[in-house]
Amino acid sequence: MTEQVAATISVMVVDDHPMWRDGVSRDLIEAGLPVTATADGVGAATRRAAAVRPDVVLMDMNLPDGNGAEATTELLRVSPHSRVLVLSASAERDDVLDAIMAGASGYLVKSASAAELIAAVYAIAAGQAVFTPGLAGLVLGEYRRMATTPTRPDEPHRPALTERETEVLRMVAKGLSAKQIAARLGLSHRTVENHVQATLRKLQLANRVELTRYAIEQGLE
């Protein structure tokens, strides 16, 4: 990733611990990613996101005036184009599920390295979903169990996917890139992208984040 591209991705850091907030901000800036705002709670995050409209928001789950899921909901209400990456000390199932259902595009635990964090910011900005290894399986498994409730008659019909489209969708939901999926399935990168785009069109979804959320809600794994 070039410095020119990095400079076009604005980031906001939300965490109530000044040392951690400053440290993460410093790592981002050193990697060429501009930090346009920081915040220490739900209220401050919402106000500042409305003002600066960051591309990516790094969100802690434990805040003094609420939690990261609440902050994510409020932030996306005032800055809908922003993408939220939760960066939390907690890997508890409920925290992860709450964050994803609130609209977060990914979830990393704070034990992630600076390099992993920077890579995750780029991936989130590009419309991918990012999870700390193990959490994607946790989320998918939980939603698979929750997905046993029959579809209501008034719910919109979703077009059927082909076997290959479903296979690619499962891998997208686990956070794999098109290149990684292509290598696993023995397909070309272009073929994988064609399957992803066909699936997006069929399901009337905008991007990979919405595609991942759909896969989670359907319990695909």
C-alpha positions in Angstrom: 0.0 0.0 0.0 1.5 3.3 -1.1 1.7 6.4 1.2 -0.5 8.2 -1.2 -3.3 5.6 -0.8 -2.8 5.5 2.9 -3.2 9.2 3.2 -6.7 9.0 1.7 -7.9 6.8 4.5 -9.0 8.8 7.5 -9.2 7.1 10.9 -10.8 7.9 14.2 -9.8 6.1 17.4 -12.4 5.6 20.2 -11.0 4.4 23.5 -11.3 5.8 27.1 -7.7 4.9 28.0 -5.5 7.8 27.0 -2.3 5.8 26.8 -3.8 3.1 24.6 -5.6 5.7 22.4 -2.4 7.7 22.0 -0.4 4.6 21.3 -2.7 3.3 18.6 -2.9 6.8 17.0 0.9 6.9 16.9 1.1 3.5 15.2 -1.5 4.6 12.6 0.3 8.0 11.9 3.7 6.2 11.6 2.1 4.0 9.0 0.9 7.0 7.0 -2.7 6.8 8.1 -4.1 10.2 9.2 -5.9 10.1 12.5 -8.5 12.9 12.1 -10.2 12.5 15.5 -10.1 10.7 18.8 -12.9 10.2 21.4 -13.2 8.6 24.8 -16.9 7.7 24.9 -20.2 7.2 22.9 -21.2 10.8 23.0 -17.9 12.2 22.0 -17.5 9.6 19.2 -20.9 10.4 17.8 -20.3 14.2 17.8 -16.8 13.9 16.2 -17.8 11.3 13.6 -20.6 13.6 12.5 -18.0 16.4 12.1 -15.1 14.6 10.4 -16.8 11.6 8.7 -13.9 9.2 9.1 -13.4 6.3 6.7 -12.5 3.8 9.5 -13.3 4.0 13.2 -11.3 1.9 15.7 -13.8 1.2 18.5 -13.3 -0.1 22.0 -16.1 -2.1 23.5 -16.0 -0.7 27.1 -16.7 3.0 27.3 -17.7 5.1 30.3 -21.1 6.2 28.9 -22.1 3.0 27.1 -20.5 0.2 25.1 -18.9 -0.2 21.7 -22.1 -1.7 20.1 -24.1 1.4 21.2 -21.4 3.7 20.0 -21.3 1.8 16.6 -25.0 2.2 16.1 -25.0 5.9 16.9 -21.8 6.6 14.9 -23.1 4.9 11.8 -26.3 6.9 12.1 -24.5 10.2 11.8 -21.7 8.9 9.5 -23.2 6.0 7.5 -20.2 5.7 5.1 -17.8 5.0 8.0 -16.7 1.5 8.7 -16.2 0.3 12.2 -13.4 -2.0 13.4 -13.8 -3.0 17.0 -10.5 -3.2 18.8 -11.2 -4.7 22.2 -9.6 -6.6 25.1 -12.7 -8.8 25.2 -13.2 -11.8 23.0 -16.5 -12.8 24.7 -19.2 -14.2 22.4 -21.8 -11.6 23.4 -19.5 -8.7 22.8 -18.5 -9.9 19.3 -22.1 -10.7 18.3 -23.4 -7.3 19.6 -20.7 -5.4 17.7 -21.4 -7.2 14.4 -25.2 -6.8 14.8 -24.7 -3.1 15.5 -22.9 -2.7 12.1 -19.2 -3.3 12.9 -17.2 -4.5 9.9 -14.7 -6.4 11.9 -13.4 -7.3 15.4 -9.8 -7.6 16.6 -8.6 -8.3 20.1 -6.1 -5.9 21.6 -3.4 -8.5 21.5 -3.1 -8.0 17.8 0.2 -6.6 16.6 0.6 -3.1 15.1 1.2 -4.7 11.7 -2.0 -6.7 12.0 -3.9 -3.6 13.0 -2.6 -1.6 10.1 -3.5 -4.4 7.7 -7.0 -4.6 9.2 -7.5 -0.9 8.7 -6.6 -1.2 5.0 -8.9 -4.3 4.6 -11.8 -2.6 6.4 -11.4 0.5 4.2 -11.5 -1.7 1.1 -14.8 -3.1 2.2 -13.6 -6.4 3.6 -14.6 -8.0 7.0 -11.8 -8.7 9.4 -11.8 -10.9 12.5 -9.1 -12.1 14.9 -8.5 -15.7 14.0 -11.1 -17.9 15.8 -13.7 -15.2 16.1 -15.2 -15.6 12.6 -15.9 -19.3 13.4 -17.4 -18.3 16.8 -19.7 -15.8 15.1 -20.7 -18.1 12.3 -21.3 -21.0 14.6 -23.5 -18.9 16.9 -25.6 -17.6 14.1 -25.9 -21.1 12.6 -27.6 -22.2 15.9 -29.7 -19.1 15.9 -30.8 -19.6 12.3 -33.0 -22.6 13.1 -36.1 -20.3 13.4 -38.2 -20.8 10.3 -38.5 -17.9 7.8 -41.6 -15.8 8.3 -44.0 -15.6 5.4 -43.7 -11.8 5.3 -39.8 -11.9 5.0 -38.4 -11.0 1.6 -37.5 -13.9 -0.7 -33.7 -14.3 -1.4 -32.7 -15.8 -4.8 -31.0 -19.2 -4.6 -27.2 -19.2 -4.9 -25.3 -21.9 -6.8 -23.2 -24.4 -4.9 -20.0 -22.5 -5.9 -21.4 -19.1 -5.0 -22.4 -20.5 -1.6 -18.9 -22.0 -1.1 -17.3 -18.6 -2.0 -19.7 -16.8 0.3 -18.7 -19.0 3.3 -15.1 -18.1 2.7 -15.8 -14.4 2.3 -17.6 -14.6 5.7 -14.5 -16.1 7.3 -12.6 -13.0 6.2 -10.6 -14.6 3.3 -9.6 -12.4 0.5 -10.4 -13.1 -3.2 -6.7 -14.2 -3.7 -6.9 -16.6 -0.7 -10.2 -18.0 -1.9 -8.8 -18.5 -5.4 -5.9 -20.5 -4.0 -8.0 -22.7 -1.9 -10.5 -23.5 -4.6 -8.1 -23.7 -7.5 -9.8 -20.8 -9.3 -8.5 -17.6 -10.8 -8.7 -14.4 -8.9 -11.1 -13.0 -11.6 -13.4 -16.0 -11.3 -13.7 -15.6 -7.6 -14.4 -11.9 -8.0 -17.1 -12.8 -10.6 -18.8 -15.1 -8.1 -18.7 -12.4 -5.4 -20.2 -9.8 -7.7 -22.9 -12.3 -8.9 -23.8 -13.0 -5.3 -23.9 -9.3 -4.4 -26.3 -8.7 -7.4 -28.5 -11.7 -6.5 -28.8 -10.7 -2.9 -29.1 -7.0 -3.6 -26.2 -6.2 -1.3 -23.7 -3.3 -1.6 -20.4 -4.7 -0.6 -18.4 -7.6 1.1 -19.3 -6.3 4.6 -23.0 -6.7 3.9 -22.3 -10.0 2.3 -20.5 -11.2 5.4 -23.3 -10.0 7.6 -25.8 -11.9 5.4 -23.8 -15.1 5.6 -23.6 -14.8 9.4 -27.3 -14.2 9.7 -28.0 -17.2 7.5 -25.7 -19.4 9.7 -23.4 -20.3 6.8 -20.0 -21.8 7.8 
